[in-house]
Amino acid sequence: MTTVGWREWVGLPELNISAIKAKVDTGARTSCLHTFGIEEYEKNDEKWVKFWVHPIQDDSVTEQECHAKVIDMRTVRDSGGHETFRYVILTTLIIGKMRYPIEMTLTARDNMQFRMLLGRTAMEGRLLVDSEASFIVEAPQG
């Protein structure tokens, strides 16, 4: 098991995001990514989405266009008890020296400090959280 802090730099290479600051959130079941401009389309008879991300915290000018296959649609309840119906994608996460697939929901997080939350299911059996530490694993290179 790798110990991580309550916030870490992670990479999402399949989305062409070399580094994004993520809140490691043991209170969240599923990981989520702040997105906007989601457009659904078909590719090889499968549902895909095109969306944009502001990968840099506190920067709403820099944008990254992303594409991902939709693996599910789910109702997710946020910390305030509000339910939203979200796209779910499968993408590769890089954290420290680890690289593995995670499920991630796509949502509007304009009012949140972090553009990504890393939830419990992405941590299970791999990560331990030191709630007093920040940025203790090597940041992704890119």
C-alpha positions as CSV (number, residue, x, y, z in Angstrom):
1,M,0.0,0.0,0.0
2,T,1.2,3.5,-0.9
3,T,0.6,6.3,1.6
4,V,-0.8,9.5,0.1
5,G,-1.7,12.9,1.5
6,W,-5.2,14.5,1.6
7,R,-4.3,16.2,-1.7
8,E,-2.0,14.9,-4.5
9,W,-1.0,15.6,-8.0
10,V,-2.3,12.9,-10.3
11,G,-2.2,12.2,-14.0
12,L,-5.0,11.1,-16.4
13,P,-3.0,10.1,-19.5
14,E,-5.9,8.8,-21.6
15,L,-7.6,12.2,-21.2
16,N,-4.3,14.0,-22.1
17,I,-4.1,15.5,-18.6
18,S,-0.5,15.2,-17.5
19,A,-1.1,16.6,-14.0
20,I,-4.2,17.7,-12.0
21,K,-4.5,18.5,-8.4
22,A,-6.9,16.0,-6.7
23,K,-8.5,16.0,-3.3
24,V,-8.1,12.5,-1.9
25,D,-11.6,12.1,-0.5
26,T,-12.4,9.1,1.7
27,G,-15.9,10.4,2.1
28,A,-16.6,10.1,-1.6
29,R,-17.4,6.6,-3.0
30,T,-16.6,7.4,-6.6
31,S,-14.0,9.6,-8.1
32,C,-15.2,12.6,-10.1
33,L,-13.8,15.2,-12.5
34,H,-15.1,18.7,-13.1
35,T,-16.1,19.0,-16.7
36,F,-18.1,21.3,-18.9
37,G,-19.6,21.3,-22.4
38,I,-20.3,17.6,-22.4
39,E,-21.4,16.3,-25.8
40,E,-22.6,12.7,-26.4
41,Y,-21.7,10.9,-29.6
42,E,-21.5,7.4,-31.0
43,K,-18.3,5.6,-32.0
44,N,-18.3,2.0,-33.2
45,D,-21.9,1.6,-31.9
46,E,-20.8,2.7,-28.4
47,K,-21.7,5.8,-26.4
48,W,-18.8,8.3,-26.1
49,V,-18.6,11.8,-24.7
50,K,-16.5,14.8,-25.6
51,F,-16.0,17.3,-22.8
52,W,-13.7,20.0,-21.6
53,V,-11.7,20.3,-18.4
54,H,-10.0,23.2,-16.7
55,P,-7.0,21.2,-15.4
56,I,-5.3,24.0,-13.5
57,Q,-6.8,24.9,-10.1
58,D,-8.0,28.6,-10.0
59,D,-7.6,28.9,-13.8
60,S,-10.8,29.0,-15.8
61,V,-9.0,30.0,-19.0
62,T,-6.8,27.0,-19.7
63,E,-9.0,24.2,-21.3
64,Q,-8.3,20.6,-22.2
65,E,-10.6,18.8,-24.7
66,C,-11.2,15.1,-23.7
67,H,-12.9,12.1,-25.2
68,A,-14.0,8.9,-23.3
69,K,-16.2,5.9,-23.7
70,V,-19.2,6.0,-21.4
71,I,-19.4,2.8,-19.3
72,D,-22.5,3.7,-17.3
73,M,-24.9,6.5,-16.2
74,R,-25.5,6.8,-12.4
75,T,-27.3,8.9,-9.9
76,V,-24.8,10.3,-7.5
77,R,-25.5,12.1,-4.2
78,D,-23.1,14.8,-3.3
79,S,-22.0,15.9,0.2
80,G,-24.9,18.3,0.4
81,G,-27.5,15.5,-0.4
82,H,-28.2,16.7,-3.9
83,E,-28.6,14.0,-6.5
84,T,-27.4,14.3,-10.1
85,F,-27.4,11.8,-13.0
86,R,-23.8,11.5,-14.3
87,Y,-21.8,9.9,-17.1
88,V,-19.3,7.3,-15.8
89,I,-16.1,6.7,-17.7
90,L,-13.1,4.3,-17.1
91,T,-9.7,6.0,-17.4
92,T,-6.2,5.4,-16.2
93,L,-5.0,7.1,-13.1
94,I,-1.3,7.8,-12.3
95,I,-0.5,8.5,-8.7
96,G,3.0,8.3,-7.5
97,K,4.6,5.3,-9.1
98,M,1.2,3.6,-9.6
99,R,-0.8,3.4,-12.8
100,Y,-4.2,1.7,-12.9
101,P,-7.8,2.1,-14.2
102,I,-10.5,3.9,-12.2
103,E,-14.1,4.7,-12.7
104,M,-14.8,8.4,-12.7
105,T,-18.0,10.4,-12.9
106,L,-18.2,13.7,-14.9
107,T,-19.8,16.7,-13.2
108,A,-19.8,20.4,-12.9
109,R,-17.6,21.4,-10.0
110,D,-17.3,25.2,-10.7
111,N,-17.9,26.0,-7.0
112,M,-15.5,23.5,-5.6
113,Q,-11.8,24.2,-4.9
114,F,-10.5,20.9,-6.5
115,R,-11.1,20.0,-10.1
116,M,-10.9,16.3,-9.2
117,L,-11.9,14.1,-6.2
118,L,-10.3,10.7,-5.8
119,G,-12.9,8.5,-4.1
120,R,-12.7,5.3,-2.0
121,T,-13.2,2.8,-4.8
122,A,-10.1,4.1,-6.6
123,M,-8.1,3.8,-3.3
124,E,-9.2,0.3,-2.2
125,G,-6.3,-2.1,-1.6
126,R,-3.8,0.4,-3.0
127,L,-3.7,3.7,-1.0
128,L,-3.6,4.8,2.6
129,V,-4.4,8.4,3.4
130,D,-2.3,10.5,5.8
131,S,-4.8,13.3,6.6
132,E,-2.1,15.6,7.9
133,A,0.1,15.3,4.7
134,S,-0.1,16.9,1.3
135,F,1.7,16.1,-2.0
136,I,3.8,13.3,-0.6
137,V,4.0,11.1,-3.7
138,E,6.0,12.0,-6.8
139,A,4.0,14.2,-9.1
140,P,3.4,12.8,-12.6
141,Q,5.8,13.9,-15.2
142,G,4.5,15.4,-18.4
